[in-house]
Every structure is written in C-alpha cells, then in structure tokens.
Amino acid sequence: MSYLKKLHLSNCRIHENINFSFKKGINLIVGDNGSGKTTILEAIYILSVKKSFKKSHINEYKSLDKDELFIKGEVWRGEISEERSYHYVKNTKKFIINEKNINKLEDCYKNFRVLYYYPVQKVMIFESSEDRRTYFDLIFTHLDDSYLTLLRKYRNILYQKNALLKKKNSNLVINSVIEDVVNQEFIKTIDLITTKRRELIGLLNEKLALKLISCGKMKKMSIKYEQNVDKYKLINLSSEEKLKEINQACVLFGAHKDDYKFIIKEKEVKIYSSFGQQKNFILILLEIVVEILKTQDINVIILIDDAFCELDAKHRNELIESLKEENQVFLSVQDTYGLSLNLLEEINIIKLGGDNG
C-alpha cells in the first residue's frame, strides 16, 4: 500500500524551502489562515496527477518573484521507495518518477492515487457544471481504467470537430469526406462515454443507498446524471442548431456539456440544503469511492482541506475516528480544539507557524 513519507517544497507560495515527514494513518496539518496548509495538500495532489486541484494556472502556485518551483516526494509501497518530483520553470513542466520523465497521466497516478475533498464554502462542485464534470471525470478515472481512454478519445474528436467549425466560420473549404468521418466518430464516442458515465453513476448511487442504510440515515440521497444530448439528437440537429455552431465556431452539443446534480429527498442540494448537509453529502461520496477502490485492491490517499470547518468537538472526534482505518489521510485544520487525548496521541500533527505558506 502506497503512502507519502517525505515531502520537499521549494518556492511553493510562502514555502520557499521546507521539508515535511509524514506517517501512515492520519496526518493533521495545523495552522492559521495563510500558514500554507492548502499549499501542502496541493503539492501532494500535484505529485499524483501533475496538476493542482485549483483552477488557477500553476504559475500562481510558485512563490512571488521566483522563476521556478520544485516539489519532491518520497513514496513507499511496501519495502519499495519511489522518488517523485515536479519541476516548473518558465512555462516548462517536468514530472519525474525515479529519474524517468513521465508524460501519461495513468503512469503518474497508478501507484499513488489521491482524492481531494473540495470544501463547499469555496464554491466548487455545487455551483459550476464545469467543476462538477471535472470532479466526476477524476472519480471515474480512478474507478474504471477504461474511462480515461474514452475521455481522451472524446476530447480528441471534439478538438477535430471544433477545428472544422472554425474553418466553416471563416468560409474556408473543408473536405466533406473528412467531415462525415469526424461527425460519425463524434456520435459513436458520445454514445460510449455517456453509457460509461451512466454505469458509474449507477454504481455510486447503489453504494450510496447501502451506505445510508448502514449508517441509519433515512434521507434519500442520490446523484443525478444529466446527459446533454444523445446520438439520436445529434444525428437530427436542426439547421438552426447547426448554423449556431458555425456562427460560434465551436461544438455546442455533446458530452462536454453534461452535468451532475446532487439530490436529497428529490430536491437539489445546492438550492435546498444547508451547508452541513452539503458537506456531509460530499464526505459520504468520498467514503464510497474509497470503499469501491478497496474492493479492487486499490488504496487511496485522502486529502481534506479545512476539515473542522463548522464542526463542534463531538463531530471533530467522529470525523477523525471514521478515518482511522484508512491507509493515509491528510487534514488541514486551524486548531486541535476538542480532540480527545487518545486521538491526539495516535495521529501525526504537523504544526505550521503563522505566515509560513
């Protein structure tokens, strides 16, 4: 089972040159706002998938007035150690594992899988359909190895279709045979990826129902997959819809416009639910994904940012207790108020000074 033992950050926001040591189990990163807690979680995430969980450019992750940033981690799998590093300098990125340059995403995360909990208060998956698609694309990639291949295929054919629309918009001559091939492949790929999405959402909803029953929670919670368009609709786009795509020079109908809704008692969470219910929904979903991966003998490292936000002492202790059996967990918190002495003795605490990150 993989776990992160050591981490080095150089020019990562306020962390200009710092080393951390971690343990299996729970690692509690404690510090005030602005002390660099999220920056550490972000670095761990980057060592898994080569990019941040934030939407901002990686250039915003480096320290001010610095030309480069460097992240290095020591990952252990049983008795085998693995050195991972991410180097960014002047818009050039290098991701290296054991001195070998790695380009494919699946080669990055296959031995070091990380799931990050998006804090609801930072408006991630409950507001933007783009963020929801990104969130579930990552989950599906972990749950099914074939999903990443499908997603890449779709994005490639989408790029080709957009290129053809741009030519039409500029009144350039295009090859009708090539256009027909691209359109047929686009429709075929949409059918494949939407079928896979429905399958995986079905799996999550099935596990979600069982989880709620085992926890004694009677509220019905589910995820609703909203497909933007099916293959029959694509084949029969109206002349007005086709003209609209040409005028805007981009594909307006497809799997890249799909959405997901979080439902509690047949009502959408972001509209009708409290902050606590929203946060609870995502934490339960996180637990389900981890449980599914365990059945596939895949262990995941869990990152939870601002973990104690709006939690009283009782719920803080319950959260820590619920995570004790996981392989490795990182939680960022402002303090350890209310935690029992027994838990404080069991977990690894990393204290950050004020204004350190």
Summary of the structure (lengths in Angstrom):
residues: 357
radius of gyration: 22.3
end to end distance: 29.7
largest distance: 73.6
contacts: 1073
relative contact order: 0.17
helix: 46%
strand: 24%
